[in-house]
């Protein structure tokens, strides 16, 4: 699918009509169920196809200016386009966060922001300290995608523990983050579990996610389940 070299309102509207022409009704029905939010408008275009379209977009600021954020696919494209930017990146991220309203847009956005590999981890506190659950989830998934390494593991665990927001998608992201921390750094993370002040839901969901992993031994899973029992 060809895209304009420079964007304006007219050719963006034409682009949106062509996006709608790519509708896959079977995938649309399936994906709407995964999003668990009936208010989200979905055209029904698979993510690999959206990635191909995003790669063709060169006038990134123009595309973002005219994006209507009406459809799920528009927000995925916006997320992918922002992830290509070097100039004014943080301003574009801040402008986009209010349009994040589901886990898929959030998680694709976080995973695509490769620039954060070179950003000081302390910058993530900006997102974690927000009152917006999607901003917090973005911070957690940025940690998961770009900071679970030898240099940052202790800081990641510390930042995770400070998250107290009770939103379901925040707690699930935190559990996901901690499960990956355990898989990559089992000793440090298990030591953290023994003293952390995580809420019961996040802690127990973390253990469940770890126990679902084929990368964790049966012996380790049994020991972690004992920690989980101790919470009840």
N, C-alpha and C positions, 0 to 999 in steps of 0.2 A: 504494500500500500504506500503510494507516494505521498509525501507531505510537503507543504509549502516551504520555500526558502526563507521567506519573511512572513510573519503572521499579521493579519488584521481581522477585524470582526467578521467580515464576509467570508474569507476563506476558512476561518475557524469553524463557522457554522456549517460550511460545506464539508469540512473534515469530520465534524460530529455526525453528519448525515451518513457519511461513508463508514464511520465506526459502527453505527447502528445497522448498517448493511452486513456487518460481519457476525451478526447475532447467531449464536449456537443455542437453540432453545433448550436442548437437553442439558447442556452444561450450565445454562442459566438457572434452571430449576435446581440442579444439584448444588451449585455454588451459593445460591440464596439460602439454602438450608444450613450450609456451613457457617455463613455469616451471622445467622441467628438474629437478624434485625430486619423486619419486614419493611421498614421505612427507607432502606437503602435501595436506590434504583440501580439495577444491574442490566447491562446489555447482554452479556454472555460471551465474553471473549477470553480465551485461555491466557494465562500469564506469559508463557513463552512468546505468544504472538504479540502481546503488548510490549514485551521487551524489544522485539524486533522493530516495532514502530517507534519506540522511544529512541533507539539508536539512530534513526533517520532524522530526528528533530535536531536541527542545528541552531536555530534562533530560539534558544531556551528562554530568555527573558520575555520575548514576544509571546511564546506559547503559554507561559505562566500568566501573563497579563490577561489573555483572552479566555483562559480555561474557566468554564462556568461551574465546575465542581458539582455538577448535577448528578453525574453517574459515577458509580464505583470505578469504572474503567478510566474515567477522566482523572480521578484521584490517584490511581495507580500510575498513570502516565506522568502526572505532576511529580509524584514521588521519585520516579525513575529519572526524570529530567533534572530535578533539583540535585540528585545524587551525582550528576555530571559536572556541576558547577564548581568553580574555584573562587570566583569573585562574589562577595556579599553572601556567602553560603549561609551563615547563621541567621541573617535577616530573612532569607527565603524559608529557612526551616521554621522560624518563629511565625512567619505569615501562613505557613501551611498547617501547623499543628491544629488550629481550630477546625480544619476540615477532616481531621482524622476521627472516624466514628466507628471503626471496626478493627479487629485484630489483624486482618490480612493486610490492609493498607499500612498499618503501623509496622508490622514485622518485615514486610518487603522493603519499606522505607529504611528502617534501621539497618537491615542487612546490606542494603545497597550503598549506604553512606561510608564508603571505603576511606574517605578523607579522615575519619575519626581515628584511624590507626596512628595518625601523627598529631592528634589533639590531646593535650593533657587531660587525664582522667577526671580531674577536679571540675572540669567544665560541665560534666554530666550532672553535677549537683543542681545546676540550673533547672533541669527537667525534673529531677527527683523531688525537688522542694516545691513544685507547682501544686496547685489545688486541682488541676485538671488531670483526671485519671489517665487520659491518653498521653499526656506529656510525661507522666511518671512511667507508664509502660514503655514509651519511647526510650527514656533514659535507661531502663532495665534491659531492654533488648539491644541497645547500643553497647552496654557493658558486655552482654552475652556475645555479641557478634565480633567485638573488636578489642576487648580488654582482658579476657580470661587467659592470662599468660603468666610467665614467671615473674615479670616485673610488677604486675598489677594485682595478682590474686588476693593478697591480703587487703588491699584497698577495696577491691570488688566486694569481698565478704563484709567489710565494715560498712560500705554504702548500702548493701542489701539489707543489713540489719536495721538500718535507720528508717527504712520504708515502712510506714504504719497505715497507709491508706487501705481501706477494707474493700475497695472495688474488686469485683471478681476477676476482671482482666488484669488488674495490677497484681493481685495475689498469685494468679496463675503464671504470670510472667516472672515473678520473683522465684517461684518454685522451679520453673524451667531453668532460670539462670543458675540457681543453687545446685540443681541436678547436674548441670554441665560442669560447674566448678568441682563437684565431687568426682565426676568421671575423669577430669583432667588432673586434679590435684586432690586425691582421696584423703591423704593424711591431714593436710591442712584444713580441709573442709570438714572432715569428721571431728577434728578437735574444735572447730568453730561450732558445730552442732551441739556439742556437750555444754557449751556455756552461753550460746546465743539466746536472745530474748525474742525470738520470732514468735508470731501468733501461731496457735495450734493448727489452723487451716493450712497456712503456708508451710509450716514444718512437716506436717503429715503428707501434704501433697508432694513436697520435695522428695520425701522418702519413697513414696509410691512411684514417682517418675524414675528415680534411680533404680528401683527394683524392676522396672519395665525394661531396663537397658541390658542388652546382651554383652556390654563391655564391662559389666560388674559381676564378680564371682558370686556363687551361691553362698559362700561363707560370709562374704561382706554383706550381702543382702539380709541374711539372717541376723547379723549383728545390728544392722541399721533398723530392722524391724523391732528389735528389742528397745532401741531408743524411742521408736515411735510408740510402743506400748507404754513406756514410762511417762508419756505425755498425757495418758488417759486417766 
